[in-house]
């Protein structure tokens, strides 16, 4: 196979499952906005087809998709500079996923940690989509020949599967067609933990609303949640090693670092020796300054849902302009008669 030069292109997606929180912002949305203008095309997607691998109320799914779009834009993703769309408006995703269903192996899917976690002991009653959705995720990425995907630590396994599918497809058909996508894992808070338990990931499903900062929270709610966040009795250390065994301290310092665009070491050089009674108000002020304008802008955008729909429709047109030729060429490689004539 001859080497192929691929256009540098970033792809990533978020499920529109409602209740965007600080972890989504620091681990994804903020990074997506920061990646604009780095000499790579940026393609961002609301993966509504992934969302329905478990039951979704239709009206809530539609609302969550629009709210997520508002969150992307309020966080700094420019729908003119980036391609911004919802997955179901680009049928090439599902079409390529079927090809990849036939490339991927059952064992690969059954090894996925999320399949084990979500299906648990009830695997026979889980949806086929829940088992097979990693091949749809691979299609999401590779239908754009994306070369880079920003991921959190807990998503690396899915990107590794995408790479396995690309390698197997290229080897099966003797052609260097799909890129071997590289993960982009960076930043102080790629994995934001619960404000009530530093050993648990921040989650919308946590029964305690105090465990997370929602992107729709106002300034008062943000400040209150920071003030009441769980800590330990010791002062903050002056170096990173001093955070070992202190998950709540590490989490709050990570959040401060990410919101202030500093490294953890830089933050600790500033706050080392301070008690949480001093540090928490600093973090609360920073969080309010950075996050409350986003919640305000999200509310403004949600007041004009027809404009959100227009943005998503335009984004899907731009996405299909890239995806359709790649799918057509895939069909030709596989041997589908009529490929390229649609």
C-alpha positions, 0 to 999 in steps of 0.5 A: 500500500502506498502512503496517503497524505490526509488533510489535518482534520479534527472530529469529535462528538458529544451525546445530547443526553441533557444536563451539560456540566463542568466536566463536559465543558473542560473535557470537551467544549472548551478544548473544541473551541481552543482547537479552532484556527490551529491549521486543522479543519474542525468538525463537531457533532451532536451524536443523537444516533448514539444517544438512542442506544438506550431509551430516550424520550423524543421531545427530551432528545430534541431539546437536549440536541438544541441545548447542546448546540447552544452549549457548543456555540456559547463555549466558543465554537464558531459555526462558521469556522467549524462544522457543527451539526447533529449526526442524524442529518448526515446519513453517511455516518450510518451507511459507513457504520454498516461497512464497519460492522462487517469489518469489526469482530464480535470479540472487539465489541464485547471487550468494550468497557462501556458495553460491560458497564452499561449492559452489565448482567442484562446483556441479552436484553440490551439493544444491539445498538449498544453493542455495535455503537463503537463501529458507528463511532468509528464511522463518525470519525473516519467518514471525514478521514479525521486525523485527530480526535480530542478524547478523555482518558476514559474514551481512549479504548473507543479510539483504539477500536477506531484505529483497529477498524481502519487498519483492518479495512486497509489491510483487507482491501490492500489500500491505504484509504482510512487514516490511523487517527491520533488521540489528542489528550491534554489539559489539566482537567480532561477528567473532572471529578465529583464535587462530593467525591473526588474518586468519582467522575462528575456525572449528570446521573449523580443524584446530588445536584451539588456534585456537579456544576451545570452549564445552565447554573447561574452565578449564585449556584456556581459559587455555592457549589464551589463553597460546599465542595468536599475538601480535606483539612490540610493546606494546599501543597506547593508542588504536584507530588503533594496532591497524591492521595488527596483526590478532592484537593487534586480535583479543585486544583485541576479545575482552577488550572483548566479555567485559568489556562495554567498548569497544575504546577503554576497554580500550586506555586501561587496557592501552595500553603493556603487553606481551602477557606482562602482557595475556594473563594478564589476558585468560585470567583474564577468559575463564575467569571468564566462560566456564568457568561456561557449559561447566559448565552445558552439561555439566549440561544435557546430562546431562538430555536429556529436559528439553532435548527438553521445552524445545524442544517447548514452544518449538515450540508457542509459535513455531507460535502466531505463525507459523501465522497469518502463514503462513495469511494469506500463503496467502490473499494468494497465492490458496491455496484453504482457507487459514486453515481448517487 
